[in-house]
Amino acid sequence: MIEVSKSSSHFREVVDRQDPVLIVLFHRQRDPNSTQTRLAYEGIVETCRTLVTWATIEFDDWSRVVEEFKITSLPTTLIFVHGVEVERILGARTVEALRIDLAEYL
């Protein structure tokens, strides 16, 4: 998993690379729903054998990114295909639910 924590410009660089699939989790460290979803992501990343780039970004750290991508609830997942946002998933997910939500990208 990629930790996007250097700066908001680093996050933009990750998106601008136009990876085939980039999945980004916006979360808050002390939020139980964010924690549940982050653990689900970690479970999928460990078993994922596809060319998906995974990133996380702490909601409170980069308000410029949060504003640019209009993140209004947590956790929020953005899915980019070749640098273009194609899907947005709102709310907590279990591993099973997340696998279903992301099936076409994995």
Contacts in CASP RR format, 6 or more apart in sequence:
PFRMAT RR
TARGET T0000
AUTHOR 0000-0000-0000
METHOD contacts of the structure
MODEL  1
MIEVSKSSSHFREVVDRQDPVLIVLFHRQRDPNSTQTRLAYEGIVETCRT
LVTWATIEFDDWSRVVEEFKITSLPTTLIFVHGVEVERILGARTVEALRI
DLAEYL
1 41 0 8 1.000
1 42 0 8 1.000
1 45 0 8 1.000
1 54 0 8 1.000
1 55 0 8 1.000
1 56 0 8 1.000
2 14 0 8 1.000
2 53 0 8 1.000
2 54 0 8 1.000
2 55 0 8 1.000
2 56 0 8 1.000
3 55 0 8 1.000
3 56 0 8 1.000
4 10 0 8 1.000
4 11 0 8 1.000
4 14 0 8 1.000
4 24 0 8 1.000
4 55 0 8 1.000
4 56 0 8 1.000
4 57 0 8 1.000
5 57 0 8 1.000
5 58 0 8 1.000
5 61 0 8 1.000
7 62 0 8 1.000
8 62 0 8 1.000
8 64 0 8 1.000
8 65 0 8 1.000
11 55 0 8 1.000
11 57 0 8 1.000
11 62 0 8 1.000
11 65 0 8 1.000
12 65 0 8 1.000
14 22 0 8 1.000
14 53 0 8 1.000
14 55 0 8 1.000
15 22 0 8 1.000
15 24 0 8 1.000
15 80 0 8 1.000
15 83 0 8 1.000
16 83 0 8 1.000
17 53 0 8 1.000
17 83 0 8 1.000
18 82 0 8 1.000
18 83 0 8 1.000
19 51 0 8 1.000
19 53 0 8 1.000
19 80 0 8 1.000
19 82 0 8 1.000
19 83 0 8 1.000
20 51 0 8 1.000
20 52 0 8 1.000
20 81 0 8 1.000
20 82 0 8 1.000
21 50 0 8 1.000
21 51 0 8 1.000
21 52 0 8 1.000
21 53 0 8 1.000
21 79 0 8 1.000
21 80 0 8 1.000
21 81 0 8 1.000
21 105 0 8 1.000
22 52 0 8 1.000
22 53 0 8 1.000
22 54 0 8 1.000
22 55 0 8 1.000
22 79 0 8 1.000
22 80 0 8 1.000
22 81 0 8 1.000
22 83 0 8 1.000
23 41 0 8 1.000
23 52 0 8 1.000
23 53 0 8 1.000
23 54 0 8 1.000
23 55 0 8 1.000
23 77 0 8 1.000
23 78 0 8 1.000
23 79 0 8 1.000
23 80 0 8 1.000
23 102 0 8 1.000
23 105 0 8 1.000
24 55 0 8 1.000
24 56 0 8 1.000
24 57 0 8 1.000
24 77 0 8 1.000
24 78 0 8 1.000
24 79 0 8 1.000
24 80 0 8 1.000
25 37 0 8 1.000
25 38 0 8 1.000
25 41 0 8 1.000
25 54 0 8 1.000
25 55 0 8 1.000
25 56 0 8 1.000
25 57 0 8 1.000
25 75 0 8 1.000
25 76 0 8 1.000
25 77 0 8 1.000
26 56 0 8 1.000
26 57 0 8 1.000
26 59 0 8 1.000
26 66 0 8 1.000
26 69 0 8 1.000
26 71 0 8 1.000
26 74 0 8 1.000
26 75 0 8 1.000
26 76 0 8 1.000
26 77 0 8 1.000
26 78 0 8 1.000
27 34 0 8 1.000
27 35 0 8 1.000
27 37 0 8 1.000
27 38 0 8 1.000
27 56 0 8 1.000
27 57 0 8 1.000
27 58 0 8 1.000
27 59 0 8 1.000
27 74 0 8 1.000
27 75 0 8 1.000
28 34 0 8 1.000
28 58 0 8 1.000
28 59 0 8 1.000
28 60 0 8 1.000
28 74 0 8 1.000
28 75 0 8 1.000
29 58 0 8 1.000
29 60 0 8 1.000
31 74 0 8 1.000
31 75 0 8 1.000
33 74 0 8 1.000
33 75 0 8 1.000
33 91 0 8 1.000
33 92 0 8 1.000
34 59 0 8 1.000
34 74 0 8 1.000
34 75 0 8 1.000
34 92 0 8 1.000
36 92 0 8 1.000
36 93 0 8 1.000
36 94 0 8 1.000
37 75 0 8 1.000
37 77 0 8 1.000
37 91 0 8 1.000
37 92 0 8 1.000
37 93 0 8 1.000
37 98 0 8 1.000
38 56 0 8 1.000
38 75 0 8 1.000
39 95 0 8 1.000
40 93 0 8 1.000
40 94 0 8 1.000
40 95 0 8 1.000
40 97 0 8 1.000
40 98 0 8 1.000
41 54 0 8 1.000
41 56 0 8 1.000
41 98 0 8 1.000
43 95 0 8 1.000
44 95 0 8 1.000
44 98 0 8 1.000
44 99 0 8 1.000
44 102 0 8 1.000
44 106 0 8 1.000
45 54 0 8 1.000
48 54 0 8 1.000
48 106 0 8 1.000
50 105 0 8 1.000
50 106 0 8 1.000
52 105 0 8 1.000
52 106 0 8 1.000
57 65 0 8 1.000
59 66 0 8 1.000
59 71 0 8 1.000
59 74 0 8 1.000
65 71 0 8 1.000
69 78 0 8 1.000
69 85 0 8 1.000
73 90 0 8 1.000
73 91 0 8 1.000
74 91 0 8 1.000
75 90 0 8 1.000
75 91 0 8 1.000
75 92 0 8 1.000
75 93 0 8 1.000
76 88 0 8 1.000
76 89 0 8 1.000
76 90 0 8 1.000
76 91 0 8 1.000
77 88 0 8 1.000
77 89 0 8 1.000
77 90 0 8 1.000
77 93 0 8 1.000
77 101 0 8 1.000
78 85 0 8 1.000
78 87 0 8 1.000
78 88 0 8 1.000
79 85 0 8 1.000
79 86 0 8 1.000
79 87 0 8 1.000
79 88 0 8 1.000
79 89 0 8 1.000
79 102 0 8 1.000
79 105 0 8 1.000
80 86 0 8 1.000
81 105 0 8 1.000
89 101 0 8 1.000
93 101 0 8 1.000
99 106 0 8 1.000
END
